[in-house]
Amino acid sequence: MRTADFHTDPTPRTTSFSAPGSRTGYAPTVRIVVHDSYARLDAARWDELVGDASPFLEHAFLAALETTGCASPETGWGPQPVILEDDEGNWLGAAPAWVKGHSMGEFVYDHAWADFAARNGLDYYPKLIVGVPFTPVTGPRILLKEGVDGEPLRRALLALSEQTHGLHVLFDTEAESRQFAAEGAFTRLQYQFHWKNEGYQNFDEWLGAFRSKYRKNLRRERKAVAHLDYEIVEKPDSAQLDDLYDFYRMTVDHHFWGRRYLSREFFEELGANWGHRILGIVARDGGRAIAGAFCAIKGDRLYGRYWGAREEVEFLHFEVCYHQTVEIAIERGLGWVEPGHGGGHKYRRGFLPVLTYSNHHLTHPGLHDALRRHTTLECKQVRNQASALRAKSPLKDC
């Protein structure tokens, strides 16, 4: 599926304007430069802006999505990285933007919005999104050099979205959400289940945080799969990537709602250029790899991404994706495990609801206002649901 063209000329488009005035009254001129490729950007300059933020914003990850065809105009993802420069060409900020011709692979689930627009004779696509394809991981979406004000970049994204039918900033931070809301975008809330390290010394101490019946269930689960061997894979080689991709493929092909967005070539590209971020967990039975999970690690966070199994073994999913990741996080002194979207089974294993944010600005005023009113009510419901889940947590002191 090819998205509607937004910017496909390899010559970057540039817009100049004045930044907000400083206390001295001097308003420096800055430029917004819109590119049509991540792969052709200067990787070092991009990653300098990413800094300590999510590893999925790093150049190697975004460029691999593009060069392997996973996120490309042909699949409905038009790369549109937006760069904020000063008048000397120094990069001050960036936004990982894409022009989309559909809503697949975003995990904000605005399909009903698109249907509502269509039933009212309004266009919803193409749209400008800011985020990471197929990756509902939280974190900053406006990447800034230290000390730089993000307002020019936010303002530029809103202006650029006028060439489409709306701007959608996916899984941004609470602070960014407030900033976009102050500039006219409305906020949509969801929640994910994350694990937070409260200073646990080992897994047994973590189990001690549970109410009795949950603690017994978790011990029973771990005992049932204790006969298997668990291998931690870092900087995977080609054979190990084969296994990790096979597990991913099996899961998405097995479920009716699954969609194989990623290719074997993408995994190979990550292994070559992003391998230091990959952490695989592989379950072996007599030396044979029967299940595993592809995770990523950066800073104080472990990110669970893709799971799969060649055999159905009761409780193995929970062991590989939750118990093992928590154990690894405790051993390495990590602060968080962020295992992805959805899944009440995470909650029953001590992963608690954390609000996630997205921001939206529709070009059509009537559509924008209708969806803003809808999400105002929806946000209240989501907050109430998250609060209720925390109140009934399987943990004792929550």
N, C-alpha and C positions, 0 to 999 in steps of 0.2 A: 504494500500500500504506500503510495507516494503522497506526501503531504503537499498542500498548496504551497507554491513558492512564496518565500518571504525575502530571503537574501541568498542567492546562489552565485552571484558574481564573486570570484575569488579576490577581487579588490575590496578591501574593507571599506565600509561606509562610515563616514565621520560626521559628527555633529558637534559644534562648539557652542558653549554658553558659559555664563558666569556662575561661579559657585556662590553660595550664600555669603554675604559680607562678614568679615571677621570683626573683632572688637576694634581693630585699627581702622576699619572702614575700607580696607583693601579687599577687592573681590577678584581673586585670580581667575584666569580663564582656564577651563578644563574642557576636555574633549571626550565624547562618547564614541567609541569605535566598535562597530558591530562586524564580527567575522562570521564566516560560514563553515568553520572547521575548528575542532579542538586539536586535531593531529598536527595542523600547521602552526599552532601557537608555540611560543617559546616556553618549553616545559619548566625551566628553572624559574622564570618570572611568574608563571601561573602558580607553581607550588610555593613560592615565597609568600603569595597572598593567602594560600590555603593555610599555611602555618600548622597550628595544632588542631585544626578542624578535622572533620570526618575524613577518613582515608578514601572514601568513595568520591570525594571531590578532587582528589589528586589527578594530575594530568595523565598519568599512565592508565588509570582506570577509565576516565572519560574518553581518551583517545582510542583505547582498545575497543570500547563499545562502537565507536565510529568506524575504525579501520577494518574491523571484522564484519561490518554490516549489520550488527545487532541493533544499533540505534543510528539510523540513516534515513534520508528522505524516502528510500524505497520501503522502509518499514513504518513510515509515518512519523519519524523523528528527524526534524531538520535542525542540525547543530547551528546555534546562533550565539556563541559566547560574546558577552558584552564587556568591554574593557573601559575603565575610566582612566584617562591619561591627563597629565599636566601639559603645559605648552612646550615642554622639552621632550615629550614622549615617554616620560617615566610612568610606569603603571602605578596607579593609586588604589585601584579597586577592580573587582570583576564580579560577574554574575554568571552562573552556569545555566544559560538559557537555551531553549529549544522551541521550535515551532511545531505544533502537533496537529495532525489531521484526525485524531481520535482520542479516546481516553484510556486506552489499554496500557497496562504497565505502570500506572501512577499510584494506585492504592489510596487515592482520596475519594474515589467512587462518585464522580459527578455525572454518571451516565443518565441519571434521572433528570438532572438539570438540562442536559443536551436534549433529552426527549421532550421536556417541558417547553424548551425554546422552539423545537421543531413543530410541536402541536400548535404553537402560537405564530407560526410563519416566520420565525426568526432564525438567523444563522448562529451557530455556536462555534463552528470550526471554520478556519484554523484558529488556534489559540496559542498564546505565548506562555510557556511555563518556565519556571526557574526551579531546578531540582536535579535529581539524579535518576536516570531511567531505571525502572525495575527495582528500585532500592528505596524502600520507605524508612530510611534512617534519618534521625533527627540531627539538627545542627544548623549553623549559620548558612545562609544562602547569599548574603551580601558579603563578599570577601574583601577586606580592607587592609591597607597598610596601616600600621600603628599611628594613631593620631588623626586619621583622615575621617571626615564626616561622610556618612553614607547617603545623605539626602540627595546629592546630585545623581547618584546611581539609581536610587529608588524612583526619583522623579523621571529619569530617563526611561526606565523600564515601563512606567505607566504611559509615557508618551509613545514609546515604541509599540506598545500593545494596541494603540489606536489603528495600526495597520492590520491588526487581526480583529478577533471578536472578544478579546479579553486577556487579562493577565492572571496567572495562577502561580503562586509561590508555595511550594510544597514542602511540608515538614520543616519549616523554619523555627527559629527560637522564639520564646515568649516575648523577648525584647523587640525582635524584628517584627513580630506580629503587631505589637502595639504601634510601632513606627509606621507600618503600612496602613494600619487602621486610621491613624491620624491624618493620613494623606488620601483617605477616601475608600480604601479597600476594606471589605468586611472579612471577619475571621470565621473560620470553621474549625471546630474542635473534634478530635477523636481521642482515643487512648490506646496505648500499647502496654504490654506487661514487661517491665524491666526488673532486673535483680540489682540490688544495691548492697555493697559490702559495708557492713557496720563494724568492721575491724575484727572479723572472725579469724581465729588462728588455724582452724582446720575444719574439715567437713562435719565432723561430729559436733563441734561447737555450733555450726550452722543448723544442724538438725535439732539441737537443743532450743533453738528459737521457735520451733513449731509447737502448736497445741498437740496433745498426746496422740489423738487418733491419726492426724496427718503424719506425724513423725513415724508411727508404726507402719503406715502405708508406704512411705518412702523407703524405709529400711527393707520392707518386703520386696519392693520393686528392684532395689539394687541387688538383693540376694539372688533374685531370679535370674539375673544376667551376669552374675559374678564369675561364672565359668568361662566367659569370653575374655579375650585379651583386647586392650585398648591402646592404640598407637597414636601418639601426637605427631603430626607431620608438619614440619616447617620448611619453607623454601622447597616445595614439592618438585620432584623430577617429572619427566613426561609420563612414566608409568603410573605414578601416584595421581597425577592430574587426570589420567584416563579413568581411574576409579572414582575420583571426586565428581567428574563430569557424568559418569555413568549413574551415580547415585542421584544427581540432580535430574537427569533425563528420565529416570524411572519414575520419580515422583510426579513430575509435571505431565508425563504421558499417561500415568495411571489414573489421574483424577479428571473428571469431566470438566472441571473449571480450570484445569491447568493449561498453560500455554508455554511452549518452549521458546522463550525469548532469546536465550543465550546459546552460543555454538561451542563446539569443541575448540575451534580456532581461538575464540575469546579466552577460554581457560588457558590455552597454550600461551597466548599473548600476556596474560596476567602472570603466568609462571615465569616468563622471561623478564618482565619489566616491573612487576609488582609483587614478586614472590616473597619479599621480606615482610609483607603484610598478611600473607596467607597462613592460617593455622587450620590444618585438617585434623579431624578426629575420626579414626577408622576402627571399627569393631571387627575383630578377627576370630574365626572359629577354626582351630587347628591350622593356623597360618593363612587361611583363606579369608579375604576381605568380604564381609557379608553386608556391611552397612557403614555409613559414614556421614559426616557433615563438613561442609566447607564454611569456615569462619574467617574473620579478619580481625586483626588486632592493631591498635594504635593508642599510644598514651595510656590512659587508665581504663580503656574500654575494650571489651571483647564483643564482637558483633557476630551473631549467628546468622547464616544466610541460607544455605541449601542443604537439605537432608534427603537421604534415600536409602533403600535397602534392597538387597537381592533375595532376602528371605524374610518371611514374617516371623518375628520373634517378639513375644509379648514383653512389653515394658522397655524394649531396646531403644525406641525413639526417645523416650524420656531420659534414659541413661546417657545417650550420646549427646542430645541437644541441650539438656538442662543440668543433670547431675554432674556430668563431666565438665561442662563449661564453667559451672560454679566452682568445682574443685580446682580447675586450672586458675580461675580468677583469684581464689583465696591463696593458692600457693605462690602466685606471682604478685600478690598485693595490688591487684586491679580493683578499681572502684565500682565498675558497672559491668553487667552483661546485658546487651541489648539484642534480643533474639528475633526481632522482626515483628510483623503485624499479626494481629489476631491471636486466638488460641486461649480459651479458658483453661486448658490443661496446664498452661504456664502458671496461671494464678494458683492452682491447687498445689503447685510445687514451689511456692514462695516468691514468685515474680508478681510484683504489685503494679496496679494501674498508674501510668504516668500520662498526663495530658500531652497531646501533640497538636501542632498548630499548622494551619495553612491560611493563605490570604488570597482574596479574589476580587478582581475589579472587571466587571463586564462592560463592554463598550456601549451596549444599548442601555440607556438609562432606566427604562421600565423593567427590563430583565434584571438589571443590577439591583434595583430597589426590591423587587419581589423576592429574589434569592437572599438578599440581606435580611429581610424580615423573617424569612424561613429559618435562616441559620441562627438568628438571635434566639429563637425558641429552642432550636436544636442544641445550641451550646449549653443552655440551662439543663437540658435533659442529660447531656453527656457529663457535665460536672456532677449532677446528682448521682448518676450511675457509678462514676468513679469513686465518689465519696462513700456510697453504699458498699461497694466492693472492699474498700479499705477497712470499713467498720466491721466487716465480717471476715477479715483476713484469716488465713490459716496460721499466721504468726501470732505469738502471744502478746507482744508489746507493740501493737500497731494501731 
